[in-house]
Amino acid sequence: MTALAGRVALVTGASRGIGAAVADAFGAAGATVIRVARTLEDRSRDGRLDIRADLTDAAQVAGMSERVRAEAGVPDIVVHNAGGFLLKRLADTTPAEFDQQVRINLRAAFLVSRELLPSMAALGGGTYVSVGSVADHVGFPENAAYAAGKYGLRGLHETLVAEYRGSGVQLTLVSPGPTDTGIWDPFDPDHRPGFPARSAMLRPSDVADAILFVATRPPSVQVDWLRLGPI
Ligand SMILES: NC(=O)c1ccc[n+]([C@@H]2O[C@H](COP(=O)([O-])OP(=O)(O)OC[C@H]3O[C@@H](n4cnc5c(N)ncnc54)[C@H](OP(=O)(O)O)[C@@H]3O)[C@@H](O)[C@H]2O)c1
């Protein structure tokens, strides 16, 4: 498939899970893929650039963005997918855990968009996808810290849609339901009442297919929000 041939696509949180599936799908569609995460080794190989960065750190996000612009140019597509997860009741959630969730699920989204979105808009186009969650618009027990970050991310997304209207950049929030990735490993959903079995969750490739759909819309079409979940 060559739907993304000639396009440069940056995917954050691409070392595993949904982000890795998005990077693979974009690569298979012909894009030059830049993967960003904390555990990737810095390297450039076979039309693929890997950058190691902690996206909660403003200096590292600035350094990552500078490298991207120098080595690949302003990306045509950004998928900001890096995120964390916590399942804990309010009274058991420590202030440090709350801060950590908000740093990765909200602050990182602010830092990445602040570095990349203005230069995409200056070039007059592109696709900017943020990966939210069903927990960016529905409240669940044990989700205080996670939902605070993801609801905040939806607020950031809606603000950017308004602020960048007319710039040519297509902005989308993709909000998946439970997806079978390593993010669930510490929480054992198969044996946790009220949670779907892992076998009943979305596959990372389901979310990647949805994001590929968004990234292949014509420039005149904006998909503001795409929600998907298992049946
Ligand atoms: N799985 C689900 O059920 C589900 C449902 C709805 C939404 N989501 C969202 O989908 C996204 C991906 O989740 P996933 O299930 O694929 O999780 P995952 O397998 O744990 O992957 C998370 C990714 O984020 C990266 N990351 C975490 N902290 C980072 C940081 N400080 N700086 C840079 N990268 C960081 C991780 O890479 P390193 O550790 O290498 O840095 C990893 O590549 C998240 O935003 C999550 O909230 C997931």
The ligand as a Tripos MOL2 file, in Angstrom:
@<TRIPOS>MOLECULE
LIG
   48    52     1     0     0
SMALL
NO_CHARGES

@<TRIPOS>ATOM
      1 N1         -4.4790   -0.0360   26.0200 N.am      1 LIG1
      2 C1         -5.6590    0.5150   26.2810 C.2       1 LIG1
      3 O1         -6.6210   -0.1210   26.7680 O.2       1 LIG1
      4 C2         -5.8830    1.9670   25.9380 C.ar      1 LIG1
      5 C3         -7.2180    2.4200   25.8780 C.ar      1 LIG1
      6 C4         -7.4430    3.7670   25.5910 C.ar      1 LIG1
      7 C5         -6.3700    4.6210   25.3670 C.ar      1 LIG1
      8 N2         -5.1010    4.1370   25.4530 N.ar      1 LIG1
      9 C6         -4.0160    5.0900   25.2060 C.3       1 LIG1
     10 O2         -3.2520    4.6480   24.1100 O.3       1 LIG1
     11 C7         -1.9130    5.1160   24.2470 C.3       1 LIG1
     12 C8         -0.9610    3.9530   24.0660 C.3       1 LIG1
     13 O3         -1.2350    3.0040   25.0900 O.3       1 LIG1
     14 P1         -0.7750    1.4780   24.9920 P.3       1 LIG1
     15 O4         -1.9030    0.6730   25.5000 O.co2     1 LIG1
     16 O5         -0.1660    1.1900   23.6900 O.co2     1 LIG1
     17 O6          0.3280    1.4970   26.1500 O.3       1 LIG1
     18 P2          1.7950    0.8850   26.2430 P.3       1 LIG1
     19 O7          1.8770   -0.3900   25.5030 O.co2     1 LIG1
     20 O8          2.1590    0.9240   27.6740 O.co2     1 LIG1
     21 O9          2.6490    1.9760   25.4520 O.3       1 LIG1
     22 C9          2.8270    3.2680   25.9730 C.3       1 LIG1
     23 C10         3.8440    3.9820   25.1070 C.3       1 LIG1
     24 O10         4.0510    5.2920   25.6350 O.3       1 LIG1
     25 C11         5.4490    5.5010   25.8000 C.3       1 LIG1
     26 N3          5.7170    6.4120   26.9010 N.ar      1 LIG1
     27 C12         5.2630    6.3210   28.1840 C.ar      1 LIG1
     28 N4          5.7620    7.3100   28.9250 N.ar      1 LIG1
     29 C13         6.5370    8.0650   28.0920 C.ar      1 LIG1
     30 C14         7.3290    9.2320   28.2660 C.ar      1 LIG1
     31 N5          7.4440    9.8460   29.4670 N.pl3     1 LIG1
     32 N6          8.0040    9.7160   27.2040 N.ar      1 LIG1
     33 C15         7.9330    9.0990   25.9980 C.ar      1 LIG1
     34 N7          7.1980    8.0050   25.7660 N.ar      1 LIG1
     35 C16         6.5090    7.4850   26.8100 C.ar      1 LIG1
     36 C17         6.0090    4.1020   26.0580 C.3       1 LIG1
     37 O11         7.3580    4.0240   25.6690 O.3       1 LIG1
     38 P3          8.6270    3.9910   26.6560 P.3       1 LIG1
     39 O12         8.2580    3.2530   27.8980 O.co2     1 LIG1
     40 O13         9.6570    3.3300   25.8080 O.co2     1 LIG1
     41 O14         8.9190    5.4450   26.9030 O.co2     1 LIG1
     42 C18         5.1860    3.2660   25.1030 C.3       1 LIG1
     43 O15         5.7450    3.2920   23.8080 O.3       1 LIG1
     44 C19        -1.8440    5.7930   25.6070 C.3       1 LIG1
     45 O16        -1.9980    7.1840   25.4580 O.3       1 LIG1
     46 C20        -3.0340    5.2100   26.3460 C.3       1 LIG1
     47 O17        -3.5300    6.0590   27.3560 O.3       1 LIG1
     48 C21        -4.8310    2.8420   25.7020 C.ar      1 LIG1
@<TRIPOS>BOND
     1     1     2 1
     2     2     3 2
     3     2     4 1
     4     4     5 ar
     5     4    48 ar
     6     5     6 ar
     7     6     7 ar
     8     7     8 ar
     9     8     9 1
    10     8    48 ar
    11     9    10 1
    12     9    46 1
    13    10    11 1
    14    11    12 1
    15    11    44 1
    16    12    13 1
    17    13    14 1
    18    14    15 2
    19    14    16 1
    20    14    17 1
    21    17    18 1
    22    18    19 2
    23    18    20 1
    24    18    21 1
    25    21    22 1
    26    22    23 1
    27    23    24 1
    28    23    42 1
    29    24    25 1
    30    25    26 1
    31    25    36 1
    32    26    27 ar
    33    26    35 ar
    34    27    28 ar
    35    28    29 ar
    36    29    30 ar
    37    29    35 ar
    38    30    31 1
    39    30    32 ar
    40    32    33 ar
    41    33    34 ar
    42    34    35 ar
    43    36    37 1
    44    36    42 1
    45    37    38 1
    46    38    39 2
    47    38    40 1
    48    38    41 1
    49    42    43 1
    50    44    45 1
    51    44    46 1
    52    46    47 1
@<TRIPOS>SUBSTRUCTURE
     1 LIG1         1 GROUP 0 **** ****
